[in-house]
Amino acid sequence: MFRMTGYNVVSELQNVAGRSDVIVTTKDSVFIFELKMDRGEDFEKVADLVLSQIDANGYSERFTVSGKKMHKIAVVFSSGGKGIVGWKSLQVESCTS
């Protein structure tokens, strides 16, 4: 869907610590999506864990010199098969180093 609108999309972008699920870049922003199943756990707990995983695994590091706004997004799916439970995001102001 993002590609059809002209955005640059990369899935499973590898770095030293792992692979980020989906990265979408626009002219002025970088969106880092991590997707997880809730496995019966509380949404907030899972979403916070996913957001900390983005930082812990350094998924945003390669974009820090881009000068773009950084958006870190946790998308949590229901293990009960009901689709998306919810999403939570953090925005970091312009990334410069």
C-alpha distance (Angstrom), angle and dihedral (degrees) to the residues before:
residue distance angle dihedral
M1 . . .
F2 3.82 . .
R3 3.80 91.4 .
M4 3.79 91.4 53.4
T5 3.80 88.9 58.6
G6 3.81 91.5 52.2
Y7 3.80 100.9 -102.9
N8 3.79 122.2 138.2
V9 3.82 108.8 -110.7
V10 3.80 127.9 -173.3
S11 3.78 124.3 177.5
E12 3.79 126.1 -161.5
L13 3.82 93.0 12.3
Q14 3.78 104.6 -174.0
N15 3.77 127.9 -138.9
V16 3.80 133.1 163.6
A17 3.83 94.4 -79.9
G18 3.81 100.8 40.8
R19 3.78 144.4 -66.8
S20 3.77 128.3 -56.1
D21 3.79 113.3 -137.7
V22 3.81 101.5 -133.4
I23 3.81 133.0 -3.7
V24 3.81 119.6 -169.6
T25 3.78 119.0 -173.2
T26 3.77 128.2 -168.3
K27 3.78 132.3 177.5
D28 3.81 92.0 -82.0
S29 3.83 107.4 12.9
V30 3.79 144.4 54.6
F31 3.82 119.2 -152.3
I32 3.80 117.5 -162.7
F33 3.81 112.3 -165.4
E34 3.79 122.8 -167.4
L35 3.80 116.5 -173.1
K36 3.83 123.0 -156.5
M37 3.79 140.2 167.6
D38 3.80 115.4 -122.2
R39 3.84 93.7 -136.4
G40 3.79 88.0 -156.5
E41 3.80 93.7 -56.4
D42 3.81 127.2 128.3
F43 3.82 114.1 -80.0
E44 3.82 95.1 -129.1
K45 3.79 92.0 50.7
V46 3.81 93.0 50.5
A47 3.82 94.0 43.0
D48 3.81 92.6 50.3
L49 3.81 90.4 48.0
V50 3.81 90.6 51.0
L51 3.81 92.9 49.2
S52 3.79 90.7 50.3
Q53 3.83 88.9 48.8
I54 3.81 89.6 59.0
D55 3.80 89.3 57.7
A56 3.80 96.9 37.8
N57 3.80 92.5 52.8
G58 3.80 93.9 43.6
Y59 3.80 95.7 -124.1
S60 3.81 91.7 153.5
E61 3.80 98.2 44.6
R62 3.81 97.0 92.3
F63 3.81 89.7 56.8
T64 3.81 99.0 49.1
V65 3.80 94.3 97.4
S66 3.81 94.0 48.1
G67 3.81 95.9 88.4
K68 3.82 88.6 -134.6
K69 3.80 127.4 130.4
M70 3.80 110.7 -98.8
H71 3.80 121.7 -139.7
K72 3.81 119.0 -172.3
I73 3.80 112.4 -163.5
A74 3.80 130.3 -172.0
V75 3.81 114.5 -161.4
V76 3.80 113.9 -167.7
F77 3.79 121.6 -161.2
S78 3.80 126.6 -160.7
S79 3.78 115.7 -109.3
G80 3.81 85.1 -153.2
G81 3.79 90.0 69.6
K82 3.80 98.8 -107.9
G83 3.80 97.6 124.9
I84 3.77 123.5 -119.8
V85 3.80 115.8 6.9
G86 3.78 91.0 -167.6
W87 3.77 146.9 -65.0
K88 3.77 134.8 -117.2
S89 3.78 128.0 -165.6
L90 3.76 142.2 -168.1
Q91 3.77 123.5 -159.5
V92 3.75 120.3 -153.1
E93 3.78 115.1 -161.0
S94 3.79 118.3 -117.3
C95 3.76 111.7 -32.9
T96 3.76 111.3 -129.5
S97 3.70 131.8 148.3
